């Protein structure tokens, strides 16, 4: 069940350079969210700050709290970063389709680019409860922007080579797969579109199922504005909506543009 | 008890706050978030005869106090609506207005006639801001003769209320209101979105895949109020006022300038329960002002200038 309510901000921390973790108390959302789902946060009212809500993956659930990870890209996220303990935040969720983390696989290969790491701390917790093996490939622009949190068996790539592999996270995964054969693997990916395209292509070449979490231009997050289509490979319909039919999709079912 | 309802033909709307077409889906998507039975009515997403995929992404872009959209009338088509959505809508205790969009006059007629046979459809709203395929894709709604023709052709096909939703992308919207009144429409909805555009300066590309789209939200409210006021001076049929309504005060403004009822649009995306809050707020405002009917607000504007004087500025 989707709820809309005022959650209480517990803390906002800059956990890496220009990357913030917002922790809010919301027993309802903490109880009902699943990894891969998102919440839609009201950051303004159209006079003061933006009109439309902003979607954020549920980054982690901890007791009665949920955590959201973001960087400052505009006025909305600037406002979020300046929230103080005890302030109210109008949150709508949980929204969207969770990752398929119960499925028939033994090893989860998590691949995150930049802020695409957001849904994976929560996914990691759930995968551990399912007793899956986990290996995590984490890409960042530079070492100061690496977000580790509770991720497991992390292999790093940075664009500037300041930490780990000097190059893209997908090229790091490709190297890894050339020398390792994980048991019954499944890839979970999230990041910039160019990275997810490369990841999808790699998954097709190596024949590993790949589930991606997409970002869409969401006006509402609940399927009514129809603003966030993603093209389907060969469905009955040409488009699916990222907000309600995603944000998680199997890579072989969508066309990334 | 403050009276909140009004009627169109013999169809009762329980209050004067409806949700605008395309901003509330088919009503089932938001049932967790709002008691839809407390709405004055639900206006469905536009329906065409065949399902429509809609436009490629990007379809929306946020702008100052508003948003641009170019959804492309994506919809499930009239038959799937009748089979899959109407059974749910029929059970609701609110008035269901089905919005129709089409690319030819024949298609408008076919969709309306098909829907008219089914229980649960209480009224029709006609979206004339659609490309006229036969006439090279120009909007029906910016052609006064064509707008009249559509209304005249649809009128004999139904006994149910027929509402025509007018586009503001014309020089004098009141001329369009007059011709649809003459052609037998029961009401007009004023206004649809305004043509707008936004550009991404990093890529030098338009933000929407279709280059231009429809602007909505609080940014357009002053324009919408002026259009409702203009139409209210020109016709006697009721007006549904639409355009950036975000609060009970906004709704009252529309009623004062002559709207019989209002439709909340873009703000449903932000707060799906807003329309019900506004309906409650109208009752409180009426009570505070010792009115026994919210309808007493309709056209109660105290303007000390004759409209004919104002017209010279339009």
HADDOCK unambig.tbl for C-alpha pairs under 7 A between the chains (distance, minus, plus):
assign (segid A and resid 1 and name CA) (segid B and resid 32 and name CA) 6.49 0.50 0.50
assign (segid A and resid 2 and name CA) (segid B and resid 32 and name CA) 6.02 0.50 0.50
assign (segid A and resid 2 and name CA) (segid B and resid 33 and name CA) 6.93 0.50 0.50
assign (segid A and resid 3 and name CA) (segid B and resid 33 and name CA) 6.48 0.50 0.50
assign (segid A and resid 4 and name CA) (segid B and resid 33 and name CA) 6.89 0.50 0.50
assign (segid A and resid 46 and name CA) (segid B and resid 65 and name CA) 4.38 0.50 0.50
assign (segid A and resid 46 and name CA) (segid B and resid 66 and name CA) 6.99 0.50 0.50
assign (segid A and resid 47 and name CA) (segid B and resid 65 and name CA) 6.08 0.50 0.50
assign (segid A and resid 50 and name CA) (segid B and resid 65 and name CA) 6.95 0.50 0.50
assign (segid A and resid 51 and name CA) (segid B and resid 65 and name CA) 5.94 0.50 0.50
assign (segid A and resid 51 and name CA) (segid B and resid 66 and name CA) 6.63 0.50 0.50
assign (segid A and resid 52 and name CA) (segid B and resid 270 and name CA) 5.84 0.50 0.50
assign (segid A and resid 53 and name CA) (segid B and resid 270 and name CA) 6.12 0.50 0.50
assign (segid A and resid 217 and name CA) (segid B and resid 60 and name CA) 6.65 0.50 0.50
assign (segid A and resid 219 and name CA) (segid B and resid 269 and name CA) 6.36 0.50 0.50
assign (segid A and resid 220 and name CA) (segid B and resid 269 and name CA) 4.47 0.50 0.50
assign (segid A and resid 220 and name CA) (segid B and resid 270 and name CA) 6.32 0.50 0.50
assign (segid A and resid 222 and name CA) (segid B and resid 29 and name CA) 6.92 0.50 0.50
assign (segid A and resid 223 and name CA) (segid B and resid 29 and name CA) 6.79 0.50 0.50
assign (segid A and resid 224 and name CA) (segid B and resid 23 and name CA) 6.00 0.50 0.50
assign (segid A and resid 224 and name CA) (segid B and resid 24 and name CA) 5.52 0.50 0.50
assign (segid A and resid 224 and name CA) (segid B and resid 25 and name CA) 4.63 0.50 0.50
assign (segid A and resid 224 and name CA) (segid B and resid 29 and name CA) 6.95 0.50 0.50
assign (segid A and resid 225 and name CA) (segid B and resid 22 and name CA) 6.60 0.50 0.50
assign (segid A and resid 225 and name CA) (segid B and resid 23 and name CA) 5.87 0.50 0.50
assign (segid A and resid 225 and name CA) (segid B and resid 269 and name CA) 6.97 0.50 0.50
assign (segid A and resid 226 and name CA) (segid B and resid 71 and name CA) 6.55 0.50 0.50
assign (segid A and resid 227 and name CA) (segid B and resid 59 and name CA) 5.22 0.50 0.50
assign (segid A and resid 227 and name CA) (segid B and resid 60 and name CA) 5.52 0.50 0.50
assign (segid A and resid 227 and name CA) (segid B and resid 71 and name CA) 6.47 0.50 0.50
assign (segid A and resid 228 and name CA) (segid B and resid 57 and name CA) 6.96 0.50 0.50
assign (segid A and resid 229 and name CA) (segid B and resid 57 and name CA) 6.12 0.50 0.50
assign (segid A and resid 237 and name CA) (segid B and resid 53 and name CA) 6.89 0.50 0.50
assign (segid A and resid 238 and name CA) (segid B and resid 53 and name CA) 6.01 0.50 0.50
assign (segid A and resid 239 and name CA) (segid B and resid 53 and name CA) 6.71 0.50 0.50
